[in-house]
Amino acid sequence: PVARSKLPDSLAKRHLLEGDLDPARARALGEACLEAGREIDAVAFLAAGGAREALLSLQEQASARGDVFLMRAASGALGEEPASETWRALAETASAAGRDADAETARRLATVGD
């Protein structure tokens, strides 16, 4: 396990990801970032570690919260573009949560696939 205080800062993260990072170490760093509430940082490490299930879970969390930024990050790491219906559902969730900017962005992204 990685101690919370040992999580890399932005520059160290970049160096790790550009270097020869062992997949197991990448997954451990990704999990530690998740535990620390640093989901976006976790995405890059989880992708480098081949942690597909964790990335799919982040997509689900993004959809449940109406979080466009997290959805785009997790989907990009998976090499997928969410379907139009996924964006529409995310827009509804975001709107209900008062996340108007996310709702508008999700609505716009839903029309791209139509």
PEBELQUI-V869459 format. One record per helix or strand. SS is the DSSP state (h for helix, s for strand). FROM is the first residue (numbers start at 0). LEN is the number of residues. If there is no record, write none. Layout:
SS | FROM | LEN
SS | FROM | LEN
This chain:
h | 3 | 3
h | 9 | 9
h | 22 | 13
h | 38 | 10
h | 51 | 14
h | 67 | 11
h | 83 | 13
h | 99 | 13
